[in-house]
């Protein structure tokens, strides 16, 4: 019973680490995209005002 529990816990722990890495990378990428697109909007705002 203990060996089965140990294997289950190791799979769940590994899955949690993998999901955490995916969420971290996705957050960094989406944040970078938002910053770049916001900077482009601020840079070109004079075209809209004219």
C-alpha positions in Angstrom: 0.0 0.0 0.0 2.8 2.4 0.9 4.6 1.8 -2.4 1.4 2.6 -4.4 0.8 5.8 -2.4 4.5 6.8 -3.0 4.2 6.3 -6.8 0.9 8.2 -6.9 2.4 11.1 -4.9 5.5 11.2 -7.1 3.3 11.4 -10.3 1.1 14.1 -8.9 4.2 16.1 -7.7 5.8 15.8 -11.1 2.6 16.9 -12.8 2.3 19.9 -10.5 5.9 20.9 -11.3 5.2 20.6 -15.0 2.0 22.6 -14.9 3.7 25.2 -12.8 6.5 25.7 -15.4 3.9 25.9 -18.2 1.9 28.6 -16.3 5.1 30.5 -15.5 6.3 30.5 -19.1 2.8 31.4 -20.4 2.6 34.3 -17.9 6.0 35.7 -18.9 5.3 35.4 -22.6 1.9 37.1 -22.4 3.3 39.8 -20.2 6.0 40.6 -22.7 3.5 40.7 -25.5 1.3 43.1 -23.6 4.2 45.4 -22.8 5.5 45.5 -26.4 2.0 46.1 -27.8 1.4 48.9 -25.2 4.7 50.5 -26.1 3.8 50.5 -29.8 0.4 52.1 -29.0 2.0 54.8 -26.9 4.7 55.4 -29.6 2.1 55.8 -32.4 -0.6 57.8 -30.4 0.4 61.1 -32.1 -0.8 59.7 -35.4 -4.3 59.2 -33.9 -4.4 62.7 -32.4 -3.4 64.5 -35.7 
